[in-house]
């Protein structure tokens, strides 16, 4: 008896596949489409639409939201200090304490507050789409208002910790230790590390629109990595850096020159490269006739 050939096997499998497809009713086919991963173009459009909405918000409302975000980010600093204080001095202590770095980001992102790098870099997508001076101006206004209000919020939080001794002495010592670390690297090193921080935040934003029930996990994992690697974030790090200023161990000009400027530049470069150059380019230059 003749053995079936490979061609016969392929025709049989194709026939079975076709029969299975016809067995699906319209409801099952819709369900199958819903379970498909969204294309890069769909993710891009979701982020761009949100960025467009942010650009139309009144600046006063943005300022109050950004002030709240600056205050909320202070809890990353506190959570890190608490975990560091209550864990034994060991090589894995930083792994545990870095989990606290995620706390402020959870409050801000889930609470829909305005955070520089989290809500301000995505409007670059709208700038690239319309390429009009009005959109550039509105984006710059958004950046300035959110950044200034964020820093004011972090300064208020840091001053309260430094002047009112909110926490116990051992935890104050942990706060001082964490804040000193913000000034250890050189200008160039801080800038390059800031690029990675901005890059990771942009990656997180790209994942968020369709993360659904995994949103909390995405935020924790990405920000935990930022904290563990000591990649400086302009707002989260400013709470610690300004605590050192109010505590008297570092000066205002040190904060501006050693931490603020290199971190800000690095975060912007990293975020724009990731959001604008990579994610925008993969959609803008993709073949529209194919799924990404």
SVG drawing of the C-alpha trace seen along z (x, -y; Angstrom):
<svg xmlns="http://www.w3.org/2000/svg" viewBox="-22 -79 54 81">
<polyline fill="none" stroke="black" stroke-width="0.4" points="0.0,0.0 1.4,-3.5 2.4,-5.7 0.8,-9.2 3.1,-11.9 4.0,-15.2 1.9,-17.1 -1.1,-14.9 -0.5,-15.7 -0.3,-19.5 -3.6,-19.4 -5.2,-17.5 -4.1,-20.0 -5.2,-22.9 -8.6,-21.3 -8.9,-20.8 -8.0,-24.4 -10.5,-25.7 -13.2,-23.5 -12.4,-24.8 -12.6,-28.4 -16.0,-27.8 -17.1,-26.1 -16.6,-29.5 -19.7,-31.6 -19.5,-35.4 -19.4,-35.9 -16.4,-33.5 -14.6,-35.3 -15.1,-38.7 -13.8,-37.2 -10.7,-35.9 -10.1,-39.3 -10.4,-40.9 -7.7,-38.6 -5.2,-39.6 -2.3,-41.8 -2.9,-45.4 -0.6,-46.6 2.0,-49.3 -0.2,-51.7 -3.1,-51.2 -0.9,-51.7 0.6,-54.8 -2.8,-56.3 -4.0,-55.6 -1.0,-57.4 -1.2,-60.3 -4.9,-60.9 -4.2,-61.1 -1.3,-63.5 -3.6,-65.7 -6.1,-65.8 -3.4,-66.9 -2.4,-69.8 -5.9,-71.2 -6.2,-71.2 -6.1,-74.6 -2.7,-75.5 -4.1,-76.2 -5.6,-72.8 -2.3,-71.2 -0.4,-73.2 -2.6,-71.9 -2.4,-68.4 1.4,-68.7 1.7,-70.1 -0.1,-67.1 2.2,-64.8 5.3,-66.4 3.9,-65.9 2.9,-62.3 6.3,-61.4 7.7,-62.2 6.3,-58.9 8.8,-57.0 11.6,-58.7 9.8,-57.8 9.1,-54.2 12.7,-53.7 13.9,-55.0 11.5,-52.9 12.4,-49.7 16.1,-50.5 15.8,-51.2 13.8,-48.1 15.9,-45.6 19.3,-44.3 22.5,-45.7 23.3,-43.2 24.1,-42.9 20.4,-42.5 19.2,-45.5 19.1,-47.7 16.9,-45.2 14.2,-45.5 14.5,-49.3 14.2,-49.9 10.7,-48.4 9.7,-51.6 10.7,-53.7 7.6,-52.5 5.2,-53.9 5.1,-57.5 4.7,-56.4 1.8,-54.2 0.0,-57.2 0.7,-59.5 0.0,-57.3 -3.1,-55.6 -4.3,-58.9 -3.9,-60.5 -1.7,-63.3 0.7,-65.3 4.2,-64.1 7.1,-65.4 8.3,-62.6 5.2,-60.6 2.7,-63.1 4.9,-65.6 7.0,-63.6 4.1,-62.0 2.9,-65.4 6.1,-65.1 4.0,-62.6 1.5,-65.3 4.3,-67.8 5.7,-65.3 2.2,-64.6 1.0,-68.2 4.3,-70.0 2.9,-73.4 4.4,-76.1 1.3,-76.4 1.6,-72.8 5.3,-73.3 4.4,-76.3 1.6,-74.5 4.0,-71.6 6.6,-73.9 4.0,-75.6 2.9,-72.1 6.5,-71.2 7.3,-74.4 4.1,-74.4 4.3,-70.7 8.0,-70.8 7.8,-73.9 4.7,-72.7 6.3,-69.2 9.5,-70.8 7.5,-73.0 5.6,-69.9 8.9,-68.0 10.4,-71.0 7.4,-71.3 7.5,-67.5 11.3,-67.6 11.1,-70.7 8.4,-69.0 10.6,-66.0 13.7,-68.0 12.3,-70.7 9.4,-68.9 11.1,-65.5 8.1,-63.6 9.9,-60.3 12.0,-58.7 15.8,-59.3 16.8,-55.9 14.6,-56.7 16.0,-60.2 19.4,-58.6 18.2,-56.5 16.7,-59.6 20.1,-61.3 21.9,-58.3 19.6,-58.1 19.7,-61.8 23.5,-61.9 23.5,-59.3 21.9,-61.8 25.1,-63.9 27.7,-61.1 28.1,-60.9 29.6,-63.4 27.6,-65.6 28.2,-63.3 27.4,-60.1 24.2,-61.5 23.2,-62.7 23.7,-59.3 21.9,-57.6 19.1,-60.0 18.8,-59.0 18.1,-55.4 15.5,-56.6 13.7,-58.7 13.9,-55.7 12.4,-53.3 9.6,-55.7 8.8,-56.1 8.7,-52.3 6.3,-52.1 4.0,-54.6 4.1,-52.6 2.9,-49.5 0.2,-51.2 -2.7,-51.8 -3.4,-48.0 -1.9,-46.7 -5.4,-46.6 -5.2,-44.5 -1.4,-44.4 -1.0,-48.2 0.1,-48.0 2.6,-45.3 4.0,-47.2 4.5,-50.3 6.1,-48.4 8.5,-46.4 9.7,-49.4 10.1,-51.9 11.7,-49.2 14.4,-48.7 14.9,-52.5 15.4,-52.7 17.6,-49.6 19.9,-50.8 20.1,-54.3 18.9,-55.9 17.9,-59.4 14.4,-60.7 14.0,-64.5 11.0,-64.5 11.5,-61.3 15.1,-62.2 14.4,-65.9 12.6,-64.9 15.8,-63.3 18.2,-65.9 16.2,-68.8 16.0,-67.0 19.8,-67.2 19.5,-71.0 17.1,-71.6 19.1,-69.3 22.1,-71.5 24.5,-68.8 24.3,-70.3 23.6,-73.7 21.1,-75.0 23.7,-75.4 24.9,-71.8 21.3,-70.7 21.0,-72.7 24.4,-71.8 25.1,-68.3 21.6,-66.8 18.9,-68.9 20.4,-70.0 22.0,-66.7 19.0,-64.6 16.6,-66.9 18.6,-66.8 19.0,-63.0 15.4,-62.3 14.3,-64.5 16.8,-62.9 15.9,-59.4 12.1,-59.9 12.2,-61.7 14.5,-59.2 12.2,-56.3 8.8,-57.9 9.5,-60.1 12.4,-58.5 11.7,-54.8 8.0,-54.4 6.9,-57.2 9.2,-56.0 8.1,-52.4 4.5,-53.6 5.2,-56.4 7.5,-54.4 5.6,-51.1 3.8,-49.6 0.2,-50.6 -1.1,-47.5 0.4,-45.2 -0.2,-44.7 2.6,-45.7"/>
</svg>
